[in-house]
Amino acid sequence: MLASIAPTTLQVPHDGLVVTIIFLAIGIPAACYAGYLSVRDRDPLPVLCVIGAMLAVLAEATFDELGHIWYPENIRPRAFTMLDRPIPAFLIAGYIPWVGVLPVILARAMQGGIRRTVLWSLAVATGLSNVAVDAIGTSAGAWSYYADGPLHYLTTAPILAALPILEAWLILTLRPRLPGWRVGLLTFVPPFTLSALFAGTGWPMYAALNIPNVPYAVQVLAGLLTIGLVAAIVWLISDAVDPAAAGRSSLRDHEVHEVAA
């Protein structure tokens, strides 16, 4: 039997000041860059996505509960408490680059088509960047993964690897359909994407972690299934936006029409 108990007595040194400074040093320049893009291009989208990324923090406690992640009670400043879990304010800054700004930049790149190799490389880089952030945060005691077994560190970084790609594709798809004031609805794309991605790909792991007496082997299979679902999302979107893939598709359609004629 694999049992997981939240480390509710965990204390972070200096109330998490070091991690807060690191996250602010990343998040504030990203937010400023989004503001610059909005002013330069007279386009509210970058700022709207930053606001949406900040709103996405409201989903944090839900997936921390399911994925067995804990933030210390003494961490300051605290954004809010939800599901009896303290959620630190530094997460708001941390969400801005990955959930707010990067998808906007990527959506613009997708407009002209982007090679699938680039998107796969971006997915790997995004996943590894979150591994690095986890390494810093856990070593500093700013949060803890407390799942026992093979899913210990797999409930965040692998899933986030696909987040900017999926969100960028949604922005690319929805933006032409939202003229005028309706563009404001794109504010909700970041929190929707994050919640949908974690729920839609993480459910095998969440089930394996929260159903009693799940065997070790089943947990391994659940982790592999989650990684496979994330990879499938990247593969489908990369195929949709790769100019070479689109060209092959058009050629096949042309051949079908000729045969039909």
C-alpha positions as CSV (number, residue, x, y, z in Angstrom):
1,M,0.0,0.0,0.0
2,L,1.3,3.5,-0.9
3,A,0.2,6.1,1.6
4,S,0.7,9.9,1.3
5,I,0.4,12.3,4.2
6,A,0.6,16.1,3.7
7,P,3.6,17.6,5.5
8,T,1.5,20.2,7.4
9,T,4.4,21.0,9.8
10,L,6.7,22.0,6.9
11,Q,8.3,25.4,7.6
12,V,10.2,27.5,5.0
13,P,13.2,29.6,6.1
14,H,12.7,33.4,6.2
15,D,9.0,32.9,5.3
16,G,9.9,32.1,1.7
17,L,11.5,35.4,1.0
18,V,14.2,34.0,-1.3
19,V,11.7,32.2,-3.5
20,T,9.4,35.2,-3.6
21,I,12.2,37.4,-4.8
22,I,13.1,34.8,-7.5
23,F,9.5,34.6,-8.7
24,L,9.1,38.4,-8.8
25,A,12.4,38.7,-10.7
26,I,10.8,36.5,-13.4
27,G,7.2,37.6,-13.3
28,I,7.5,41.4,-13.2
29,P,9.7,41.7,-16.3
30,A,7.3,39.3,-18.1
31,A,4.3,41.4,-17.2
32,C,6.1,44.5,-18.3
33,Y,6.9,43.0,-21.6
34,A,3.3,42.0,-22.1
35,G,2.3,45.7,-21.4
36,Y,4.9,46.8,-23.9
37,L,3.5,44.5,-26.6
38,S,0.0,45.7,-25.9
39,V,1.0,49.4,-26.2
40,R,3.3,48.8,-29.2
41,D,0.7,46.8,-31.2
42,R,-2.4,48.5,-29.8
43,D,-3.5,45.0,-28.9
44,P,-5.0,44.2,-25.4
45,L,-4.4,40.5,-25.8
46,P,-1.0,40.3,-24.0
47,V,-2.3,42.2,-21.0
48,L,-5.5,40.2,-21.0
49,C,-3.5,36.9,-20.9
50,V,-1.4,38.2,-18.0
51,I,-4.7,38.9,-16.1
52,G,-5.9,35.5,-17.0
53,A,-2.7,33.9,-15.8
54,M,-3.2,35.6,-12.4
55,L,-6.8,34.3,-12.3
56,A,-5.5,30.8,-13.0
57,V,-3.8,30.7,-9.6
58,L,-7.3,30.1,-8.2
59,A,-7.1,26.5,-9.6
60,E,-3.8,25.8,-7.8
61,A,-5.3,24.4,-4.6
62,T,-7.5,21.9,-6.4
63,F,-4.6,20.3,-8.3
64,D,-2.3,20.5,-5.3
65,E,-4.9,18.4,-3.4
66,L,-5.2,15.9,-6.2
67,G,-1.4,15.9,-7.0
68,H,-0.2,15.9,-3.4
69,I,1.7,19.2,-3.3
70,W,2.0,21.3,-0.1
71,Y,3.0,24.8,0.7
72,P,4.2,25.7,4.2
73,E,1.8,27.4,6.6
74,N,4.4,30.1,7.4
75,I,5.0,31.3,3.9
76,R,4.4,35.0,3.4
77,P,2.8,36.8,1.8
78,R,-0.1,34.4,1.3
79,A,-2.5,34.9,-1.6
80,F,-5.4,32.9,0.0
81,T,-6.3,29.7,1.7
82,M,-8.4,27.1,-0.2
83,L,-9.3,23.5,0.6
84,D,-7.4,24.2,3.9
85,R,-4.3,24.7,1.8
86,P,-2.1,27.9,2.0
87,I,-1.4,29.3,-1.5
88,P,1.5,31.7,-1.6
89,A,1.4,35.0,-3.4
90,F,4.6,34.4,-5.3
91,L,2.7,31.9,-7.5
92,I,0.9,34.8,-9.0
93,A,4.1,36.2,-10.4
94,G,5.3,32.7,-11.3
95,Y,2.2,32.0,-13.5
96,I,2.7,35.1,-15.6
97,P,5.6,34.0,-17.9
98,W,4.5,30.4,-18.5
99,V,0.7,30.8,-18.5
100,G,0.3,34.4,-19.6
101,V,3.2,35.7,-21.8
102,L,4.7,32.7,-23.6
103,P,1.4,31.5,-25.1
104,V,0.8,34.9,-26.6
105,I,4.3,35.0,-28.2
106,L,3.8,31.4,-29.5
107,A,0.3,32.2,-30.9
108,R,1.9,35.0,-33.0
109,A,4.5,32.6,-34.3
110,M,1.8,30.0,-35.1
111,Q,0.1,32.5,-37.4
112,G,2.7,32.0,-40.1
113,G,3.1,28.3,-39.4
114,I,5.7,26.7,-37.2
115,R,7.6,23.5,-37.6
116,R,6.6,20.6,-35.4
117,T,10.2,20.1,-34.4
118,V,10.1,23.6,-32.9
119,L,7.0,22.8,-30.9
120,W,8.4,19.6,-29.6
121,S,11.5,21.4,-28.6
122,L,9.5,24.0,-26.8
123,A,7.5,21.3,-25.0
124,V,10.6,19.7,-23.7
125,A,12.1,23.1,-22.8
126,T,9.0,24.1,-20.9
127,G,8.9,20.8,-19.0
128,L,12.6,21.1,-18.1
129,S,12.2,24.7,-17.0
130,N,9.5,23.6,-14.6
131,V,11.7,20.8,-13.4
132,A,14.3,23.5,-12.6
133,V,11.8,25.7,-10.8
134,D,10.7,22.6,-8.8
135,A,14.3,21.9,-7.9
136,I,14.7,25.5,-6.6
137,G,11.4,25.6,-4.8
138,T,11.7,22.2,-3.1
139,S,15.3,22.6,-2.1
140,A,14.4,26.0,-0.5
141,G,11.5,24.4,1.3
142,A,9.0,26.6,-0.4
143,W,6.8,23.6,-1.3
144,S,6.9,19.8,-1.1
145,Y,5.7,16.9,-3.2
146,Y,4.5,14.3,-0.8
147,A,3.1,11.5,-3.0
148,D,4.7,8.1,-2.2
149,G,5.8,6.0,-5.1
150,P,6.6,6.6,-8.8
151,L,4.3,9.6,-9.2
152,H,6.2,11.7,-6.6
153,Y,7.5,14.4,-9.1
154,L,5.3,13.7,-12.1
155,T,2.1,15.6,-11.2
156,T,3.3,19.0,-12.5
157,A,6.2,19.4,-14.9
158,P,5.1,16.8,-17.5
159,I,1.7,18.3,-17.8
160,L,2.9,21.9,-18.0
161,A,5.1,20.9,-21.0
162,A,2.0,21.2,-23.2
163,L,0.4,24.3,-21.6
164,P,1.8,27.1,-23.7
165,I,1.3,25.1,-26.9
166,L,-2.4,24.3,-26.2
167,E,-3.1,27.8,-25.0
168,A,-1.4,29.4,-28.0
169,W,-3.5,27.3,-30.3
170,L,-6.7,28.3,-28.5
171,I,-5.8,31.9,-28.8
172,L,-4.9,31.5,-32.5
173,T,-8.3,29.8,-33.1
174,L,-10.5,32.1,-31.0
175,R,-9.0,35.5,-31.7
176,P,-10.5,36.0,-35.2
177,R,-13.9,35.1,-33.8
178,L,-13.8,37.7,-31.1
179,P,-13.9,41.2,-32.6
180,G,-14.2,44.4,-30.6
181,W,-15.1,44.1,-27.0
182,R,-15.5,40.4,-27.3
183,V,-11.7,40.1,-27.2
184,G,-12.0,40.5,-23.5
185,L,-13.3,36.9,-23.3
186,L,-9.7,35.8,-24.1
187,T,-8.9,36.7,-20.5
188,F,-10.4,33.4,-19.5
189,V,-8.3,31.3,-21.9
190,P,-5.3,30.9,-19.5
191,P,-7.3,29.7,-16.5
192,F,-9.4,27.4,-18.8
193,T,-6.4,26.0,-20.5
194,L,-4.5,25.3,-17.3
195,S,-7.6,23.7,-15.6
196,A,-8.6,21.7,-18.7
197,L,-5.0,20.4,-19.3
198,F,-4.4,19.3,-15.7
199,A,-7.9,17.6,-15.5
200,G,-7.8,16.2,-19.0
201,T,-4.3,14.6,-18.8
202,G,-3.7,14.3,-15.1
203,W,-6.8,12.2,-14.2
204,P,-5.0,8.8,-14.4
205,M,-2.4,10.0,-11.9
206,Y,-4.9,11.7,-9.6
207,A,-7.0,8.5,-9.5
208,A,-3.9,6.4,-8.8
209,L,-2.8,8.8,-6.0
210,N,-6.2,9.1,-4.3
211,I,-7.8,5.7,-4.6
212,P,-6.7,3.5,-1.6
213,N,-4.4,0.5,-2.2
214,V,-3.4,1.2,-5.8
215,P,-0.5,-1.1,-6.7
216,Y,2.9,0.4,-7.6
217,A,2.7,-1.0,-11.1
218,V,-0.7,0.7,-11.7
219,Q,0.8,4.0,-10.6
220,V,3.5,3.6,-13.1
221,L,1.0,2.9,-15.8
222,A,-1.0,5.9,-14.7
223,G,2.0,8.1,-15.0
224,L,2.8,6.8,-18.5
225,L,-0.8,7.4,-19.6
226,T,-0.7,11.0,-18.4
227,I,2.6,11.6,-20.3
228,G,1.1,9.9,-23.4
229,L,-1.9,12.2,-23.2
230,V,0.3,15.3,-23.0
231,A,2.4,14.0,-25.9
232,A,-0.8,13.5,-28.0
233,I,-1.9,17.1,-27.5
234,V,1.5,18.3,-28.6
235,W,1.5,16.0,-31.6
236,L,-2.0,17.0,-32.7
237,I,-1.4,20.7,-32.5
238,S,2.1,20.5,-34.1
239,D,0.5,18.6,-37.0
240,A,-2.1,21.3,-37.3
241,V,0.2,24.3,-37.4
242,D,3.2,22.8,-39.3
243,P,3.3,24.2,-42.8
244,A,4.8,21.0,-44.2
245,A,2.0,18.9,-42.7
246,A,-0.6,21.3,-44.1
247,G,1.0,21.1,-47.5
248,R,0.8,17.3,-47.4
249,S,-2.8,17.5,-46.3
250,S,-3.7,19.8,-49.2
251,L,-1.9,17.5,-51.7
252,R,-3.9,14.5,-50.4
253,D,-7.1,16.5,-50.7
254,H,-6.2,17.5,-54.2
255,E,-5.5,13.9,-55.2
256,V,-8.9,12.8,-53.7
257,H,-10.7,15.4,-55.7
258,E,-9.0,14.3,-58.9
259,V,-9.9,10.7,-58.3
260,A,-13.5,11.6,-57.5
261,A,-13.6,13.6,-60.8
